[in-house]
Amino acid sequence: MHQKYYAMQYLHFLKSIRVKTLLLWAAPLFYCCPFVVSAKHAKQQSSPHDFAQPVLDYMLIDEGSHIHVDFSFFPPSSRFVVITSKYLEEDLTAVQRSNIDELVVLDSVDYKNVLSAVKNNARDYSRTCLIAIDESLAPMVAHVRETLGIPGPSVHEILPFCDKVESKKRLKQSTVHYPKFMPFNPTEFVAHPDQYVQQIVRTLAFPLIIKPRNLAGAHGVRKVSNLQELRSWCDRYDASTLKAEYGIETSFELEEYVDPQTSNFYHCDLILRHGGIVYTQVSRYAYPCLAVTEGKPIGSITLPKDDKQFLNLSHVAAEAIKAFSRHARVPDGVMHMEFFYNEESRQAIFIESQLRHPGLEVCTAYKQHLGVDWEEIHWRLQIGLPIDLSPHNSLGPYVMWMYYPTEHGIIDSLQLPQVKGMLHKVQYRIVSGKKTYLPKALTLCDHCDRVALRLLVTHKDFKVLWHDFCRLSVFKPYTLKHENHNE
């Protein structure tokens, strides 16, 4: 009781001096075991790229991802080259820079420029490891590998984890369920607009979802409820305008709508090595990612291994990997899958899979719950370095995290969350009197400073933490003075 009282008084004090960000660390992070590499695992783990000789040059292609690893695990006998844009260059820490041997900054991270940069920096293509951590760049980087004969996953192997249409195509003839879908064909729409729209309506009932095939975080995703909205979207479609908006060429798909009122949303994260699943972790989202554009929080909670949905979705994820493997080798790394699960029909519905570590606070949650850094695991598997998963054998507390978006209006007051678990992070990014806006996508939420509050809560008892998770899913961390609908 006294702790809550003093925390509230401290909050009011910080508001009075108009501090922009409040960061409370209630206790040291639990179970943050250092990443350990054992000789035993080093012998078991070989390079996924089958290099005939030791790698000379490790090359990372990235456009501006938030990278949290320090690069210290790259072998000192090799050279580490980062080819990127000015956005990542500005985001690099001093420690990260100290572990980079060569930093190449491009005006545009596209195929032509990356190909030229790799040619200028690689000493021996057969002994070069070329990777892209951002899944949107992975097909282009795979194309560069194929052009120069650099070992590594091909475009065909990478595609189902970067293209939502291709992933569902490769699940055909499997036991995995997925929504009805069809790729949007702008050429066909321009040639026969009325007939094409009617074809969409015959294939997919309203409401339906329109989404980019190669973007994440609900970026560009839209729910369409009727024929007028569908025709309006089709009429406004322009590839050059969309490329300027998203910073990358993208095409769209139309997909059957899954009602979140009848189905819960989950993410299933896998560690993959030599085509098999080494480890699985399942977590439940508070809401689908698109709900952040409606003012609802985005967050998830780690599930116990004996939870029925953990078991169900682990099985479905394994079936999906089997289906993908029938078409091409599945690359090593961490894979992030998302599913809806309908409790009444007891059916899991595959939404997407991406070859990347999970984003936002998920890796932080996993580090506390599982004891290892999944971002570093993904890096290590991508470049063929050994990993040690032994900390997973001794689980830490269950973990939940939540990001609360801002809304259109002016902040009046901040509200302090009440929980029974341990608050590890309470980070406000708003102050009284600040003018705020509703994010248009999850990916824009953090980049555009449209997160009002970040929370991270733990408890050793899942039932206690689940109670907190349910309460915090409907909690609002601020009140507004009035609505402001002008962006």
C-alpha positions in Angstrom: 0.0 0.0 0.0 2.8 2.4 0.9 4.7 1.6 -2.2 1.7 2.4 -4.4 1.1 5.7 -2.5 4.7 6.8 -2.9 4.7 5.7 -6.6 1.6 7.9 -7.2 3.2 10.9 -5.4 6.3 10.5 -7.5 4.3 10.3 -10.6 2.5 13.6 -9.7 5.9 15.2 -9.0 7.3 14.2 -12.4 4.1 15.5 -14.1 4.5 18.8 -12.3 8.0 19.3 -13.6 6.9 18.2 -17.1 9.3 15.3 -17.5 8.8 13.7 -20.9 9.6 10.1 -20.0 9.1 8.2 -16.7 11.1 5.0 -16.4 10.6 2.9 -13.2 12.6 -0.2 -12.7 10.8 -2.0 -9.8 13.5 -4.7 -9.5 16.4 -6.1 -11.4 15.6 -8.3 -14.3 15.1 -11.9 -13.3 16.8 -14.8 -15.0 18.7 -12.8 -17.6 21.3 -15.5 -18.1 24.2 -14.5 -20.3 24.3 -16.2 -23.7 26.6 -19.2 -23.3 28.3 -21.2 -26.1 29.4 -24.7 -25.1 32.0 -26.8 -26.8 29.4 -29.6 -27.0 27.0 -27.5 -28.9 29.8 -26.0 -31.1 30.6 -29.5 -32.3 26.9 -30.3 -33.0 26.2 -27.1 -34.8 27.6 -26.7 -38.3 27.2 -23.8 -40.7 23.8 -23.9 -42.5 25.5 -22.6 -45.6 28.0 -25.5 -45.9 31.1 -23.4 -46.4 34.0 -25.4 -47.7 36.4 -23.1 -45.8 36.1 -20.6 -42.9 34.1 -17.5 -43.6 36.2 -14.5 -44.5 33.6 -11.8 -44.6 30.3 -11.6 -42.7 28.0 -8.9 -44.3 24.8 -7.5 -42.9 22.4 -5.7 -45.2 19.9 -3.5 -43.2 17.9 -0.4 -43.9 17.1 0.9 -40.4 16.0 -1.9 -38.0 16.4 -1.4 -34.3 19.3 -3.9 -33.6 19.9 -4.6 -29.9 22.8 -7.1 -30.2 26.3 -5.7 -29.8 27.9 -7.9 -32.6 30.6 -9.1 -30.2 29.8 -12.8 -31.1 31.2 -12.4 -34.7 34.4 -14.4 -35.0 37.4 -12.0 -34.6 39.3 -13.9 -37.4 36.7 -12.7 -39.9 35.7 -9.3 -41.1 32.3 -7.9 -40.3 30.8 -5.4 -42.8 27.5 -3.6 -42.4 25.9 -2.2 -45.5 23.0 0.1 -44.6 21.3 3.4 -44.9 21.9 6.6 -42.9 19.0 5.6 -40.5 20.8 2.6 -39.1 24.1 4.5 -39.1 22.5 7.1 -36.8 21.0 4.4 -34.5 24.2 2.4 -33.9 25.7 2.5 -30.4 29.4 3.1 -29.7 29.8 -0.6 -28.7 28.2 -1.8 -31.9 30.4 0.5 -34.0 33.5 -0.9 -32.2 32.7 -4.4 -33.4 32.1 -3.4 -37.0 35.1 -3.6 -39.3 33.6 -1.7 -42.3 30.4 0.5 -42.4 29.1 1.2 -45.9 26.3 3.8 -46.0 24.1 3.8 -49.1 21.7 6.4 -50.4 19.2 3.7 -51.2 19.3 0.0 -49.9 18.2 -1.6 -53.2 19.4 -4.4 -55.4 21.7 -2.4 -57.6 23.4 -0.5 -54.8 23.8 -3.6 -52.5 25.2 -5.7 -55.4 27.8 -3.0 -56.0 28.7 -2.7 -52.3 29.1 -6.4 -51.9 31.3 -6.6 -55.0 33.5 -3.9 -53.6 33.9 -5.4 -50.2 33.7 -9.2 -50.5 37.2 -10.8 -50.9 36.0 -14.3 -51.8 32.3 -14.9 -52.7 32.6 -18.6 -51.7 33.7 -17.5 -48.2 31.2 -14.7 -47.7 28.2 -14.9 -45.5 25.5 -12.4 -46.6 22.4 -11.9 -44.4 19.4 -9.6 -44.0 17.8 -9.4 -40.6 14.8 -7.4 -41.9 12.6 -9.9 -43.6 11.4 -7.2 -46.2 15.0 -7.1 -47.5 15.5 -10.9 -47.5 14.4 -11.7 -51.1 16.6 -8.9 -52.5 19.6 -10.1 -50.5 18.9 -13.7 -51.6 18.9 -12.4 -55.2 22.3 -10.8 -54.6 23.6 -14.1 -53.2 22.3 -16.0 -56.3 23.8 -13.4 -58.7 27.3 -13.6 -57.1 27.3 -17.3 -56.2 27.4 -16.6 -52.4 26.3 -19.5 -50.2 23.0 -19.1 -48.4 19.2 -19.5 -48.7 17.8 -18.9 -52.2 14.9 -16.6 -53.1 12.7 -19.7 -53.4 13.7 -20.8 -49.9 13.2 -17.4 -48.4 9.9 -16.4 -50.2 7.2 -18.0 -48.0 8.6 -16.1 -44.9 8.5 -12.7 -46.7 5.4 -13.0 -48.8 2.0 -13.7 -47.2 0.5 -15.1 -50.4 3.4 -17.5 -51.1 3.3 -18.8 -47.5 -0.4 -19.8 -47.8 0.2 -21.3 -51.3 2.8 -23.6 -49.8 0.4 -24.7 -47.1 -2.0 -26.2 -49.7 -2.4 -29.9 -49.4 -1.5 -29.7 -45.7 -3.6 -30.0 -42.5 -3.0 -26.3 -41.7 -6.0 -24.0 -42.0 -5.7 -20.5 -43.4 -8.1 -17.7 -44.5 -9.4 -17.6 -48.1 -7.3 -15.2 -50.1 -6.5 -13.8 -53.5 -3.6 -11.7 -54.7 -4.7 -8.2 -55.9 -4.1 -7.8 -59.6 -4.0 -4.1 -60.5 -3.6 -4.8 -64.3 -6.8 -6.9 -64.3 -8.7 -4.3 -62.3 -7.7 -1.5 -64.7 -8.8 -3.7 -67.7 -12.1 -4.9 -66.3 -12.8 -3.0 -63.1 -16.5 -4.0 -62.5 -15.9 -7.7 -63.4 -12.8 -7.8 -61.2 -14.5 -6.3 -58.2 -17.3 -8.8 -58.6 -14.8 -11.6 -58.7 -13.4 -10.5 -55.4 -16.8 -10.4 -53.9 -17.6 -13.9 -55.1 -14.4 -15.2 -53.7 -14.4 -13.3 -50.3 -17.4 -12.2 -48.3 -17.5 -8.9 -46.5 -15.9 -7.8 -44.3 -12.5 -8.6 -45.8 -8.9 -7.6 -45.1 -6.6 -5.9 -47.5 -2.9 -6.1 -46.6 0.6 -5.7 -48.2 2.2 -9.1 -49.0 5.6 -8.2 -47.6 5.1 -5.7 -44.7 4.6 -6.3 -41.0 3.0 -4.7 -38.0 -0.4 -4.1 -39.7 1.3 -1.5 -41.9 -1.0 -0.8 -44.8 -3.6 -3.2 -43.5 -7.3 -2.2 -43.9 -10.6 -3.8 -43.1 -13.2 -3.3 -45.9 -16.8 -3.7 -45.0 -18.7 -3.2 -48.2 -18.6 -2.9 -52.0 -18.2 0.9 -52.0 -15.1 0.8 -49.7 -13.6 -2.0 -51.8 -14.1 -0.1 -55.1 -12.8 3.1 -53.6 -9.6 1.3 -52.4 -9.1 -0.3 -55.9 -9.6 3.0 -57.6 -7.0 4.7 -55.5 -4.4 2.0 -55.8 -1.1 3.4 -57.3 2.1 1.4 -57.1 4.5 4.4 -57.2 2.6 6.3 -54.5 2.6 3.2 -52.2 6.3 2.7 -52.8 6.9 6.3 -51.7 4.7 5.8 -48.6 6.2 2.4 -47.5 9.7 2.9 -48.7 9.7 -0.5 -50.5 7.9 -2.0 -53.5 4.9 -4.0 -52.4 1.9 -5.8 -53.8 -1.3 -6.6 -51.9 -3.5 -9.5 -51.1 -7.2 -9.6 -50.2 -8.0 -12.0 -47.4 -11.0 -13.5 -45.5 -11.7 -11.6 -42.3 -11.3 -13.5 -39.0 -13.5 -12.0 -36.3 -11.4 -11.4 -33.1 -14.7 -11.5 -31.1 -14.8 -15.3 -31.7 -11.1 -16.1 -32.1 -8.1 -15.3 -29.9 -4.8 -14.2 -31.4 -1.5 -15.9 -30.7 2.2 -15.8 -31.7 4.2 -18.9 -31.9 8.0 -18.5 -32.1 10.3 -21.3 -33.2 14.0 -21.9 -33.2 14.9 -23.8 -36.4 18.1 -25.6 -37.2 18.8 -28.1 -40.0 15.2 -28.0 -41.1 13.8 -29.0 -37.7 12.3 -27.3 -34.7 14.7 -27.0 -31.8 12.4 -25.0 -29.5 8.9 -23.6 -29.4 7.3 -20.8 -27.3 3.7 -19.8 -27.6 2.2 -16.5 -26.3 -1.2 -15.0 -26.4 -1.8 -11.5 -27.7 -4.2 -9.1 -26.0 -5.6 -8.0 -29.4 -4.8 -8.4 -33.1 -2.1 -6.0 -34.3 -4.7 -4.0 -36.3 -6.5 -3.1 -33.1 -3.8 -0.6 -32.2 -5.3 1.7 -34.9 -8.5 1.7 -32.8 -6.7 2.7 -29.7 -6.4 -0.7 -28.1 -3.0 -1.9 -26.6 -0.7 -4.4 -28.2 0.9 -6.9 -25.9 1.2 -10.6 -25.1 1.7 -13.1 -22.3 4.0 -16.2 -22.3 1.9 -19.4 -21.9 2.8 -22.4 -19.7 4.0 -25.4 -21.7 1.0 -27.5 -20.5 -1.5 -24.9 -21.6 -3.9 -26.5 -24.2 -3.3 -23.7 -26.7 0.5 -24.0 -26.3 0.2 -27.7 -27.2 -2.4 -27.1 -30.0 -0.4 -24.3 -31.7 2.9 -26.1 -31.3 1.5 -29.0 -33.2 0.0 -26.7 -36.0 3.3 -24.8 -36.3 5.2 -28.1 -36.7 2.7 -29.1 -39.5 3.3 -25.8 -41.2 7.1 -26.3 -41.1 6.6 -29.8 -42.6 4.5 -28.3 -45.4 7.1 -25.6 -46.1 9.8 -28.2 -46.2 8.0 -30.1 -49.0 8.7 -27.2 -51.3 12.2 -26.1 -50.2 14.7 -26.3 -47.4 13.6 -24.1 -44.4 16.5 -21.8 -43.5 18.0 -21.8 -40.0 17.0 -19.0 -37.6 14.1 -17.8 -35.5 10.6 -17.9 -37.1 7.7 -15.8 -35.9 4.2 -17.3 -36.7 0.8 -15.8 -35.9 -2.4 -17.7 -35.5 -6.1 -17.1 -34.6 -7.7 -19.9 -32.6 -11.5 -20.4 -32.5 -12.5 -21.9 -29.2 -15.9 -23.2 -30.5 -14.6 -24.9 -33.6 -11.2 -25.7 -32.0 -9.5 -24.7 -35.1 -6.2 -22.8 -35.5 -6.0 -20.4 -38.4 -2.6 -19.6 -39.8 -2.1 -15.9 -40.6 1.6 -15.4 -41.4 5.2 -16.6 -40.8 8.3 -14.5 -40.9 11.9 -15.6 -40.6 12.9 -13.1 -37.9 13.1 -12.8 -34.1 9.9 -11.4 -32.6 9.6 -7.6 -32.2 8.6 -5.0 -29.6 9.1 -6.4 -26.1 8.8 -10.1 -26.9 12.5 -10.8 -26.9 12.8 -9.0 -23.5 10.0 -11.2 -22.2 11.6 -14.3 -23.5 15.0 -13.3 -22.0 13.3 -13.2 -18.5 11.1 -16.3 -19.0 13.5 -18.5 -20.9 16.9 -17.1 -20.0 18.3 -16.5 -23.5 18.3 -13.8 -26.0 16.3 -14.8 -29.0 17.6 -12.0 -31.1 21.1 -13.2 -30.7 20.0 -16.8 -31.3 18.6 -15.6 -34.7 21.8 -13.9 -35.6 23.9 -16.9 -34.7 21.8 -19.4 -36.6 21.8 -17.0 -39.7 25.6 -17.0 -39.8 26.2 -20.6 -38.7 27.5 -20.0 -35.2 26.9 -22.4 -32.3 24.0 -21.8 -29.9 23.3 -23.1 -26.3 19.7 -23.6 -25.3 20.4 -25.1 -21.9 18.9 -22.1 -20.0 15.5 -23.0 -21.4 15.5 -26.1 -19.1 15.1 -23.8 -16.0 12.2 -21.4 -16.7 12.0 -18.0 -15.0 8.7 -16.2 -14.2 5.9 -15.8 -16.6 6.1 -12.5 -18.4 3.5 -10.1 -20.0 4.2 -6.8 -21.8 1.9 -4.1 -23.1 2.2 -1.0 -25.4 -0.6 1.5 -25.1 -1.1 3.8 -28.1 -1.9 7.4 -28.0 -5.1 8.8 -29.3 -6.3 12.0 -31.0 -6.6 14.6 -28.3 -4.7 16.4 -25.5 -3.4 14.5 -22.5 -5.1 15.6 -19.2 -3.7 13.2 -16.6 -1.7 10.0 -16.4 -3.1 6.8 -14.7 -0.9 4.4 -12.8 -1.5 0.7 -13.4 -2.4 -1.6 -10.5 -1.0 -5.1 -10.7 -0.3 -8.0 -8.4 2.8 -9.0 -10.4 6.2 -7.4 -10.4 6.5 -4.2 -12.4 9.8 -4.3 -14.3 9.1 -1.5 -16.7 6.7 1.4 -16.4 7.7 3.8 -19.1 5.4 6.8 -19.9 6.1 8.8 -23.1 3.5 11.4 -22.6 2.9 14.4 -20.2 -0.1 16.4 -19.3 -1.0 18.9 -22.0 0.7 17.0 -24.8 -1.1 16.9 -28.1 -1.3 13.3 -29.3 -2.5 11.3 -32.3 -3.8 7.8 -33.0 -1.2 5.6 -34.9 -2.1 4.4 -38.3 -0.2 1.1 -37.9 1.6 -0.8 -35.3 5.0 -0.2 -37.1 4.3 3.6 -36.9 3.4 3.4 -33.2 6.9 3.4 -31.8 8.7 5.2 -34.6 6.4 8.2 -34.5 6.3 8.5 -30.7 2.7 7.3 -30.5 3.2 5.0 -27.6 1.7 6.4 -24.3 3.0 3.7 -22.0 5.2 0.6 -22.1 4.7 -2.1 -19.4 6.6 -5.3 -18.5 5.2 -7.4 -15.7 6.3 -10.8 -14.3 5.0 -13.4 -11.8 5.9 -16.9 -11.0 2.3 -17.9 -10.8 0.7 -17.8 -14.3 -2.9 -17.4 -12.9 -1.9 -14.3 -11.0 -0.2 -12.8 -14.1 -3.2 -13.8 -16.3 -5.4 -11.8 -14.0 -3.1 -8.8 -14.5 -3.0 -9.3 -18.2 -6.8 -9.3 -18.5 -7.1 -6.2 -16.4 -4.3 -4.4 -18.3 -5.9 -5.3 -21.6 -8.7 -2.9 -20.9 -6.7 -0.4 -18.8 -6.2 3.1 -20.2 -3.0 5.0 -18.9 -4.3 8.5 -19.5 -7.4 10.7 -19.8 -7.9 13.3 -22.5 -9.0 16.9 -22.2 -10.9 16.8 -25.5 -10.8 15.0 -28.9 -8.7 16.5 -31.7 -9.4 14.9 -35.1 -7.0 17.1 -37.1 -3.7 15.3 -37.7 
